Amino acid sequence: MKLDDNDWRTLSTPRRVLEVAVPLRRDNGSVEMYKGYRVQYSTTRGPAKGGIRFHPEVDMNETIALAMLMTWKCALTNLPYGGAKGGIAVDVQIFH
């Protein structure tokens, strides 16, 4: 793509990264804690757009990568949004 160094640095770094603790109170009264992540990779084209991934092995690096992909998808389809993604490290099968 022949990007200059400034463009490469801008596109290779997420704008905002947040790690949170997500408490969940079970029916029996116990509280379980889960790690959650939210990444706003780019807001250059507009507000950051992206969903949430629920998976027991989701981590910060995967969330950053998925937010970057959403940035590229929005840009390539000419949508007026930046890219974002959220993730919560939880096994949803235990809730069925």
Secondary structure, 3 states (H helix, E strand, C coil): CCCCHHHHHHHCCCCEEEEEEEEEECCCCCEEEEEEEEEECCCCCCCEECCEEECCCCCHHHHHHHHHHHHHHHHHCCCCCEEEEEEECCCHHHHC
